[in-house]
Amino acid sequence: MLNIGHIITALTAAFFVVASYVILFNTFLPLSGVYALDVLAQDTHYKYFALFIIPMGAYFVIANWVGWQYYQNS
């Protein structure tokens, strides 16, 4: 039975595989034929922004929540 935890884990693993291809493995492998992956793989600047926006957004949300907890409990 799938629950939300399994779905989040699967999406995280898929994101890790795609990000690894775009950032690391695209120099060693030929283009994939998928338009979005090829555009990110050939880009030299914005591919890092597009892939790091998700973890940095999560960090921002967590840091704000922790700060709010400190504020409420002080």
Buried (B, 14 or more C-beta within 10 A) or exposed (E): EEEEEEEEEEEEEEEEEBBEBBBEEBEEEEEEEEEEBBEBBEEEEEBBEBBEEEEEEEEEEEEEEEEEEEEEEE
